[in-house]
Amino acid sequence: MADGAGLCLGAAWGLDFPARPGERSFVALGGELLAAAPAGDGPLPRPLDYLVVAHEAYDAAPAGLAAGYLADACPGEPRAFSVADQGIGAPFSGLKLLDRIHRGAGLGDAALFVLDPAAGAALALGGTGGTGGWRLETVAEERAGAAADCLPPLLERGGAYVLGDGLREQAGALEAAGATVWTATTGHGCAGVWRVLGGALAGAGAGEAGAVRLVIADWDGGLGRLHVAVFVAG
């Protein structure tokens, strides 16, 4: 049964896809991303209950359904589906869906794959445990007509920040307020902020005290939306 607490983040990793966009299918990119999982026991050692593939751009070289392919390639027999047509917010929606399933009925293990023609990222999620003790507190969406409108709600949340390319100009103000900030690489679409999450997790836990909150945020200028996911330590 669910305990009311959010999903734990077990691992996060990502890849750049150097080929020109559209040269490889999402099936191929998803397989490459899965193969790049960290060594050792691996972030997906147990059977998955659910698997979500999130993307902003469409597959320019379709060769099957990426969600179905990854469901077959991952351990277990996960229920798999895709989230699209939501701009850079697609991965945030995928994360929110998995968290709601967990809080409502509980789940053992799940995975979120974020695909863009230029880069990809994966998150291993679970109901308990999790490397570094990061647990999802909330996933939120707010109206923001300009990138500068995102600064007040970000400052209110506090902690360390992982910013998408749309919020690059806000990094300086957050750092001036004493925050540690990681920023996505330009041109990685909806995968950008998640592509740098693995490094941010390692950095956020460094030092004598480390961060207690990690705020992942991106701004969709076309839709005027700020997307935020907050993980808390412990």
N, C-alpha and C positions, 0 to 999 in steps of 0.2 A: 504494500500500500504506500501511497505517497506520504511524505512527512511534512509537506508544505514548504520545504527549503528548495532553492533553485538548483539547477544542474551544476555539477562540478566540471571544471575544465581539466581534462587529463593530459592533453598535449595539443600543440599547434605547430604546424609547419607549412612551408610554402615553396614555390618554385617560380622562376621566370621561364617563359616559353619564348625562346629567341626567334623562332621562325616567324615569317610574316603572317599577320592575322588572316585566318581563313585557310591556311595551308593544311591544318590538321583538324580533325573532328574533336568534339568534346569527349567522345569516348576515348580517343587516343590521349588527350590531355589529362583526363581523369585517371587513366591507367598509369600514366607517368607520375602523376602526383601521388597516387597510392604507393607506387614502387619507391618513392623517395621518403617514405616514413622513417623516422629515426630508428637507428639500429638498437640492438638489445632485444628485450622482450617485445618491443614494438608497441605503438599506441593503440592498436586494435587487437589485443590478445584474446578477448572474449567475444562470443557471439553478439552481434548487434540486434537491437530491437527495432530501431528506426534509422533511416539514412535519408538525408535531404541534400539535393544538389541545387545551388542557387546561382543564378547568372543574370547579368544585365544585357549583354549582347546575345544575339542568336547564333546558333551553330551554323557557320558558313560552309562547312563541309560535313554534313550529317552522315553518320555511319551507324545509326542505331540510337537508342536512348541511353544517355550517360547514366541516369539513375538506375536503370535496369542492369546495365553492365556492371556498375560498381556494387550493386546489391549481390550479384553473382560472385564478384571477386572478393568481397569482404566476408569475414567469418559470420556464420549464422545464416538466417533467412530473414533479413530485415525488411520491414515495410519501407518502400522507397518511393519518393516523389520529388518533383522539381518545383522551384519557386522562381518565377520570372515576371516580366511586365511591371516591375516596381523600381526601376532605376537602380541606383546604388543601394537602395534599401532592401533589395532581395535577400542578402545574407542575414540582415537583422530580422527580417520576417521569418526566415527559416529557423533562426535561433529561438525566436519567440514561440514558434509553433512547437518545437521540441520541448521547450521549458514548460509550456502549458500542458503538454501531454504528461510530462513528468509530475508536475504539481497536482494534476488532476487524478491520475491513476498510477503514477510511478512507472519508471522504466529502468532497465539495468544499464545498458550502454547504447550510445547513439553516435552518429558522425554527421558533420556538416562539411560538404565540399563546395567551395566557391570557385567558379570557373570564369575566366576572362580569356580572350584570345592571346593576351600578352602575359598573363600570370595566373597562378592558382594558389589556393590555400585550403587547408583541411584542419578541422577541429575534432578531437576525440572528446566526447562528453559522457558523463555517467551520473547516476543517481547518488553514488557515494564515492569517497576517495578523491583522487585527483592530484596530479603533481603540483606541489607548491601550495595546495590548499585553496585554490581560487574557486569561488562559488558564485554563480550568476545571481545578482540581486534584482536587476530589472533590465528590460529592453523597452525603449521609449521612442516616440516620434513626435516632433513638434514643428509647427510652422515657423519658417525663417526665410523672409524674403531676400535677405542679403547675408553673406558670410559673417559680417560683423554682428548681426542679430544673434548669432550662435554663442557669442562669448559669455554673456551673462548666465545662461543656463549651464554652460560648461563650468564656469567658476563656482556656481552653486553646488555642483556635485563634488568638487575637490578631488584630490588624489593625483596619480600619475595619468598621463594621457597618451593614447595612440590615435593620431589624427589622419584622416584621409586627405587626399590631395585637395579637396574642396575647402579644407580648413587650414591650409598651409599658412595663410597670412595671419592666423590667430595664434600660431605657435609662440611668437615672441611675447605676446601679452600674457600667456599662461606661464611661460618661463619667468617673466618679470615678477609674477605673483608667487614664485618659488616652486613651481611644479616641474617635474621631469616630463619631457615630451619626446615622443617618437613620431615621425611623419612618414607617410607612405610615399613611394616613388611615383613620379608623374607617369601617366599613361597606362596604369594597371587597372583602370576601371573600378568595378565594384570589389575586385579582389585586393586592391591596393592596401587598404587599412588592415586586412586580415593577413596579408603577405608578411607584414613586419611584426605580427603579434608574437610569434615565437621568440624573437629577440627581445621584445619588450617584456615578456614574462620573465626571462632570465634576468634582465636588468632591473625590473621592479622588485625582485626579491633580493637584490644585492644590497650590501651595506649593513650597518649595525642593526637598523630597524626595518628597513625595506618599506615599500608602499603597502598600505592597507586597502586601497581602492584603486582599481584600474579602469579608466573610462575610455572606451573605444567609440569614436565618433566620426561621422562623415556628413557632409552637407551636399545635398542634391540641388544645385542652382536652378536646373530646369523645372523641377517640381516645387521648389521652395520649401524643402523639408530638411530638418536636422534629425539624423538618426543616431541613437546612443545606446550602447550596451555597457552596463556597469558590473564588474566582477569585484568581489570583496575577499580579502584573505581571511583564512581561518575557517 
